[in-house]
Amino acid sequence: MPTFQTVRGMRDLVGKEAQTFTNIITKAQETALLFGFKEVFTPHVESLDLLSAKTGDEIRQRMFIFEDLGGRQVALRPEFTASIARLTTSTLKNEPKPLKLFSVGTVYRYDEPQRGRYREFWQSNFELMGADKPEADTEIILLTDKFMQVLGLQGYAFKIGHIGIIKSILSQDGIDEKTQNAVLQRMDKKEYDLALKLVNSEKCQNTLQGLIDLKGKDWRDTLEQINALVSGYEKAKDATKNLADVLTLVTSSSEISLTAEPAFARGLEYYTGMIFEVYIPQLEIALGGGGRYNRLIEAFGGESTPAVGCAHGVDRVAIALQTQNAAYLAKVERDVVVIPVNESVKVDALKIAQLLRSRGVSVEFELMGRKMGKALEDADKRGLDYAVIVGEREFKEGSVVVKDLKKREQVTVLLSELFEKIKS
């Protein structure tokens, strides 16, 4: 018989790794509730036309595309925003604005597998539809800041830019949208020389090069330098002003670490305004990011609707937590095995297991009928914390033996005090 493996770029999540993902997703759901986002579920499979409309060439080339049995061209979702845009223009089109939607699940891209990059990966996704004020952009950044906080990540920082600065410069110099997207794709990959070769205007090249070279820790100084560089590009100056408004609100309402980067670009074509990513010092890959997209809903047949959103990579957040050995990953629960010494106390032992479970303790029961030594050896292999040994004599006296499997110590404990002993 053949031994089957997972498809390349896909993976199984088992035990503690699966629990870590569940914990992260739970924190994302709690963050959504804190900010008033309503959870929605959308299909993994959507029409190819929908998913390819505004994702960008880079992602279009990496979609899992197939023909269904009805002869329709469909694909696995490479991200959530297109699905949420479809939902907004149909089922939710009459909902009051702003519309705040949260979703979590797997998305699919045919990337080269590497650390933090898989072909099936998990995202938590937040979309805020109908608000065009800087306050909406601010809320998405603050939401991500809160999510990083509740996860217990340390030293994380935001990189924030405004795609309108670069797009306005390119548009004013007569560069068509297709070329603009190609320029932004190369800037996203930091292939700046290739990006500049796509631009014919020397003035435009010099302005973009100035933005690329612009580095600074104080965002106010950076924005002053951007204003000087984009002199003569009025819409670029408007975009810079919008970015300043957002950053002023963000830094006035939270102690957040950020830098402003004018040459920062992201790989999706639909962005129109503020964009951001969040990092920790130990990893070069972004843990999450997003931005403003004011024309996407309209492109899918809906009314003109300003929108801003973000997504966080659950896989990458898990790596970040492991890299920092975050306290959030530390096991708080006490894992216990309950072992009856013989058949006569089996029912009593089951009742004790049920009692502990009713108090929120994770309990395994000795199901294999093993001798005491083998049962304790198995508990050690499983990394359990305590063994509760139920013997005839002790039970008649209203007590059990509790063995601390980490310290190799055991004590006799009254049944009435068992829960407190284990939790302590």
C-alpha positions in Angstrom: 0.0 0.0 0.0 1.4 3.5 -0.8 2.1 6.0 2.0 0.3 9.2 1.2 1.8 12.6 2.1 0.2 16.0 2.2 0.2 17.9 -1.1 3.3 20.2 -1.4 2.7 23.5 0.4 -0.2 22.1 2.5 0.2 20.8 6.0 -1.4 19.1 8.9 -1.8 20.9 12.2 -1.7 18.5 15.2 -1.7 18.9 19.0 0.0 22.0 20.4 0.4 23.5 16.9 -3.3 23.2 16.3 -4.0 24.6 19.7 -1.8 27.6 19.0 -3.8 28.3 15.9 -7.1 28.0 17.8 -5.8 30.4 20.4 -4.7 33.0 17.8 -8.1 32.7 16.0 -9.9 33.1 19.4 -7.9 36.3 20.1 -8.8 37.6 16.6 -12.5 36.9 17.3 -12.2 38.7 20.6 -10.6 41.7 18.9 -13.3 41.8 16.3 -15.9 42.0 19.1 -14.0 44.8 20.9 -14.1 46.9 17.7 -17.7 46.0 16.7 -17.0 43.8 13.7 -19.6 41.1 12.8 -18.3 37.7 11.8 -19.1 36.3 8.3 -18.2 33.1 6.5 -17.7 33.1 2.7 -17.0 30.2 0.3 -13.5 28.8 -0.3 -14.4 28.6 -4.0 -15.4 31.7 -6.0 -15.8 32.5 -9.7 -12.5 33.2 -11.4 -13.8 36.5 -12.8 -14.5 37.7 -9.2 -11.2 36.7 -7.8 -9.0 37.9 -10.7 -10.7 41.3 -11.1 -8.5 43.4 -8.9 -6.0 41.1 -7.1 -2.9 42.0 -9.3 -0.9 39.9 -11.8 1.3 38.5 -9.1 -1.6 36.8 -7.3 -3.6 36.0 -10.4 -0.6 33.9 -11.6 -0.6 31.9 -8.3 -4.3 31.1 -7.9 -5.5 27.5 -7.8 -7.8 27.6 -10.9 -10.0 24.8 -12.2 -13.2 24.1 -14.1 -16.1 22.7 -12.2 -18.4 19.9 -13.4 -20.7 22.6 -14.9 -17.9 23.9 -17.1 -17.5 27.1 -15.0 -14.0 28.6 -14.3 -13.6 28.9 -10.6 -10.7 29.2 -8.1 -9.8 28.8 -4.5 -9.8 32.2 -2.8 -6.3 33.8 -2.6 -7.5 36.3 -0.1 -10.8 37.5 1.5 -11.4 41.0 0.2 -13.0 40.1 -3.1 -15.4 37.7 -1.4 -16.4 40.4 1.1 -16.8 42.9 -1.7 -19.2 40.5 -3.4 -21.1 39.9 -0.2 -21.4 43.7 0.3 -22.9 44.2 -3.1 -25.5 41.5 -2.7 -26.7 40.1 0.6 -25.5 43.1 2.7 -26.1 45.9 0.2 -28.9 47.5 2.3 -27.1 47.2 5.6 -26.4 50.5 7.4 -22.9 52.0 7.0 -20.2 51.7 8.1 -20.3 48.0 7.6 -17.7 46.2 9.7 -17.0 42.5 8.8 -14.6 39.9 10.2 -13.7 36.6 8.7 -11.2 33.9 9.4 -10.1 30.8 7.5 -7.7 29.4 4.9 -6.7 31.0 1.6 -4.6 29.5 -1.2 -1.7 30.7 -3.4 0.7 28.7 -5.4 3.8 30.2 -3.9 7.2 28.5 -3.4 6.9 27.0 0.1 9.2 28.4 2.8 9.1 29.4 6.4 6.0 31.5 6.9 4.8 31.0 3.3 2.6 28.0 2.4 0.2 27.3 -0.4 -2.7 26.9 2.1 -2.5 29.4 4.9 -4.7 31.0 7.6 -5.8 34.6 7.8 -7.9 36.7 10.1 -9.5 39.4 8.0 -11.2 42.7 8.9 -13.1 45.0 6.4 -14.6 48.4 7.2 -17.0 49.6 4.4 -18.6 52.9 3.9 -16.3 55.4 5.8 -13.8 57.6 4.0 -12.5 59.6 7.0 -9.0 59.2 8.4 -10.7 57.8 11.6 -11.6 54.6 9.7 -8.0 54.1 8.6 -6.9 54.8 12.1 -9.3 52.2 13.5 -7.9 49.5 11.3 -4.3 50.3 12.5 -5.4 50.5 16.1 -7.3 47.2 15.7 -4.1 45.5 14.5 -2.2 47.1 17.4 -4.7 45.7 19.9 -4.5 42.2 18.3 -0.7 42.3 18.6 -1.0 43.4 22.2 -3.4 40.7 23.3 -1.2 38.0 21.7 1.6 39.2 23.9 4.0 40.0 21.0 6.9 42.3 22.0 8.7 45.0 20.0 6.3 45.0 17.0 6.3 48.0 14.8 4.3 49.4 11.9 5.4 50.4 8.5 2.9 52.9 7.0 2.6 54.5 3.6 0.1 55.9 1.2 -0.2 54.3 -2.3 -1.8 57.5 -3.5 1.5 59.3 -3.4 3.2 57.1 -5.9 0.0 56.6 -8.0 -0.6 60.4 -8.2 3.0 61.0 -9.4 2.7 58.3 -12.1 -0.7 59.4 -13.2 0.3 63.1 -13.6 3.2 62.0 -15.8 0.7 60.1 -18.1 1.7 56.6 -17.1 -1.2 54.2 -17.9 -2.8 52.0 -15.1 -1.2 48.7 -16.4 2.3 50.2 -16.2 1.5 51.7 -12.8 0.6 48.3 -11.5 3.8 46.8 -12.9 5.8 49.6 -11.2 4.1 49.0 -7.9 4.6 45.2 -8.2 8.3 45.7 -8.5 8.5 48.2 -5.7 6.6 45.8 -3.5 9.4 43.3 -4.2 12.0 46.1 -3.6 13.1 45.7 -7.2 13.5 49.5 -7.4 15.8 49.6 -10.4 13.4 47.5 -12.5 10.5 49.7 -11.4 12.3 53.0 -12.4 13.1 51.5 -15.9 9.4 51.3 -16.6 9.1 55.1 -16.2 10.2 57.3 -19.1 10.0 60.8 -17.5 13.3 61.9 -15.9 11.4 64.1 -13.4 9.2 61.2 -12.4 12.2 58.9 -12.0 14.0 61.4 -9.8 11.0 62.0 -7.7 10.4 58.2 -7.2 14.1 57.7 -6.5 13.9 60.4 -3.8 11.0 58.7 -2.2 12.9 55.3 -2.3 15.9 56.9 -0.6 13.9 58.6 2.1 14.4 56.9 5.4 13.7 58.3 8.8 12.4 57.3 12.3 10.3 60.4 12.9 7.3 60.3 10.7 6.7 64.0 10.9 10.2 64.7 9.5 9.6 62.1 6.8 6.3 63.7 5.8 8.0 67.1 5.5 10.6 65.6 3.2 7.9 63.9 1.1 6.1 67.3 0.7 9.3 68.8 -0.6 9.9 65.9 -3.0 6.4 66.0 -4.5 6.4 69.7 -5.2 4.4 70.2 -8.4 2.4 67.0 -7.9 -0.8 68.4 -6.2 -2.6 65.1 -5.8 0.5 63.6 -4.3 0.6 66.4 -1.8 -3.1 65.7 -1.0 -2.2 62.1 -0.3 0.6 63.1 1.9 -1.8 65.3 3.9 -4.2 62.4 4.2 -1.4 60.2 5.5 -0.4 62.9 8.0 -4.0 63.1 9.3 -4.1 59.3 9.8 -0.7 59.2 11.6 -1.7 62.1 13.8 -4.8 60.3 15.0 -2.9 57.0 15.5 -0.1 58.5 17.5 -2.4 60.7 19.5 -4.6 57.8 20.6 -2.0 55.1 21.2 1.7 54.6 22.1 2.5 52.8 18.8 5.8 52.3 17.2 5.7 53.2 13.5 7.7 54.6 10.6 6.4 56.4 7.5 7.7 54.9 4.2 6.6 56.7 1.0 8.1 54.0 -1.4 6.3 51.2 0.4 3.9 49.2 -1.9 1.7 46.1 -1.5 1.0 43.4 -4.1 -2.7 44.0 -4.5 -4.0 46.4 -7.3 -7.0 47.7 -5.5 -5.4 49.9 -2.9 -6.0 53.6 -3.3 -4.8 55.2 0.0 -3.1 54.4 3.3 -1.3 51.1 3.4 0.5 49.4 6.3 2.3 46.2 7.5 3.3 45.1 11.0 6.6 43.3 11.9 8.6 42.0 14.8 12.4 42.6 15.0 13.2 38.9 14.8 11.4 38.2 11.5 11.6 39.9 8.1 8.2 38.7 7.0 5.1 40.8 7.8 2.6 39.4 10.3 -0.2 41.4 8.7 -1.1 44.4 6.7 -3.8 46.2 4.8 -5.0 49.5 3.5 -7.6 51.6 1.9 -9.4 50.6 -1.3 -12.1 53.1 -2.4 -13.0 51.7 -5.8 -13.3 48.0 -5.3 -16.9 47.7 -4.4 -17.9 49.8 -7.4 -15.8 47.5 -9.7 -18.0 44.6 -8.6 -21.2 46.3 -9.5 -22.0 48.0 -6.2 -22.4 51.6 -5.4 -19.3 53.8 -4.9 -18.2 52.7 -1.4 -15.0 53.8 0.4 -13.4 50.9 2.3 -10.4 50.0 4.4 -9.3 46.6 5.7 -6.5 44.4 6.9 -5.5 40.7 7.2 -3.2 39.0 9.6 -1.3 35.8 8.8 -2.2 33.2 11.5 0.7 31.0 10.4 3.2 33.9 10.7 1.8 35.1 14.0 2.3 31.5 15.3 6.0 31.7 14.2 6.4 35.1 15.8 5.0 33.8 19.1 7.3 30.8 19.0 10.3 33.0 18.0 9.7 35.3 21.0 8.8 32.3 23.3 5.7 34.4 24.1 4.1 33.8 27.5 0.8 33.6 25.6 1.9 30.2 24.3 2.7 28.9 27.7 0.3 26.1 28.8 -1.9 27.5 31.5 -4.2 24.4 31.9 -3.1 21.4 34.0 -3.3 18.2 32.0 -4.3 15.2 34.1 -4.6 11.5 33.7 -6.9 9.6 36.0 -5.8 6.0 36.7 -7.9 3.4 38.6 -5.7 0.8 40.3 -8.2 -2.0 39.5 -11.7 -2.8 38.1 -13.4 -2.2 41.5 -12.7 1.5 41.5 -13.1 2.1 37.7 -16.6 3.7 38.1 -15.4 5.9 41.0 -12.4 7.0 38.9 -14.6 7.9 36.0 -16.7 10.1 38.3 -13.6 11.9 39.5 -12.5 12.5 35.9 -15.9 13.9 35.1 -15.8 16.1 38.2 -12.5 17.6 37.2 -13.7 18.2 33.6 -16.7 20.0 35.0 -14.3 22.4 36.6 -12.4 23.0 33.4 -9.5 20.6 33.9 -8.2 18.7 30.8 -8.4 15.0 31.8 -7.4 11.8 30.1 -8.7 8.5 31.5 -6.6 5.3 31.4 -8.5 3.5 28.6 -6.1 0.7 27.8 -6.2 -1.2 31.1 -2.5 -0.9 31.6 -0.6 -1.7 34.8 0.2 1.3 36.9 3.9 1.6 35.8 3.0 1.4 32.1 0.1 3.9 32.6 2.5 6.4 34.3 5.1 5.9 31.6 2.5 6.7 28.9 1.5 9.9 30.8 5.2 11.0 30.8 5.4 10.4 27.1 2.3 12.5 26.5 3.8 15.4 28.6 0.9 15.4 31.1 1.3 17.2 34.4 -0.4 15.1 37.0 -1.6 11.6 37.5 -4.6 11.1 39.8 -4.4 7.5 41.1 -7.6 6.1 42.5 -7.0 3.2 44.9 -9.5 1.2 47.0 -8.1 2.1 50.4 -7.6 5.7 49.7 -11.0 6.1 48.1 -12.7 4.6 51.1 -11.0 7.3 53.2 -12.2 10.0 50.8 -8.9 10.7 49.2 -6.7 9.9 46.1 -3.0 9.9 45.3 -1.8 12.8 43.1 1.5 12.4 41.4 3.3 15.5 40.0 4.8 14.0 36.9 7.2 16.9 36.4 8.6 17.0 39.9 8.4 13.3 40.5 6.6 13.8 43.8 3.3 12.4 45.0 1.0 13.2 47.9 -2.3 11.9 49.2 -5.1 14.5 48.8 -8.7 14.6 50.1 -11.2 14.5 47.2 -12.6 17.8 48.4 -9.2 19.4 47.9 -8.2 17.7 44.6 -9.2 20.5 42.3 -7.3 23.2 44.3 -4.3 20.9 44.5 -4.1 20.5 40.7 -4.8 24.1 39.9 -2.1 25.3 42.3 
